[in-house]
Amino acid sequence: MSCSAQSLSFQDLIEAVESLPLDDQSMLVELINKRIIEKRRAELVAEVRESREAFLRGEVKCGTVKDLIKDLEN
C-alpha cells in the first residue's frame, strides 16, 4: 500500500469509491466481500485447528448439556 493510500481518511475513501462508475463500485464490493469471506474462513480454520490440538492434549471435556450446566454451577 502506498503512503498516499494509507493517509486517506475513511470519508475520503468513501468519496473516492462514489466517484467510480457503478460497474467498478460493484466489482469493488464483490472483491471486498470475497476477501472478508476468505479472512473469516482462515479464522475458522485456525479456531478448528486450535480446538483439535486442545482435544489431543486432553484439555477438552466431553459430556452432555446437563454435565455442562452442572460444571458451570460449581
N, C-alpha and C positions, 0 to 999 in steps of 0.2 A: 504494500500500500504506500502510495506516495505521501510526502509531507502535506501537500495541499488537501488530499483526501482525508487525512487524519484531523485536520483543523476545521473541517466542515461541521457546523452545528447541525443538530437534528432538523431544525427548521430549514436550514439551507439545503439539506439533503432532500427533504420533502419537496421543496420548491424545484429542485433540480429534476426530481422524478416527475413532477407535474408538468414540467416543460417538455418532457419526452412525448413522442407520438403515442397514441393509445396502444398500438401493437407492441411497441417497446416496453411500455408500462406493464402490459400483460405478461410479456416474456420475463420481465424482471420479477414480477410477483411469483410466477411459476418457478423460476430459478431459486428464489429465496425460500419458497415453500419446500422445494426438494432438498435444499441444504438443511433446513430445520428438521425435516424427516430423517435425513442421514445422521445428524447430530443426536437426535433422540434415540435412534436405533443404536448408535455407538454407545450412548449412555446405558441403554438397556442391556446390551451385551456385556458391558463392564459390571453392571449390577448382578447379572446372572452368573458371571464368572466368579465374582466375589462370594456370592451365596453358595455356589458349588464348592469353592475352596473352604468356606466355613463349615460346610457339611462334612467334607473329607477330614477336616481337623477335629470333628466331633463337637463343634460349637453350636450345633443346631439340635433342638429338641423336637421329637415327634409326639403327636398326641391329638386328641380331639379338641373341639371348641370348648367343651366343658373343662378339659385339662388346662387350657389356656386361661380361661376365666379364673379357675382356681389358683393358678400361678400368679395372676395379676392381683388377686385379692390378698395374697400373702406378702 
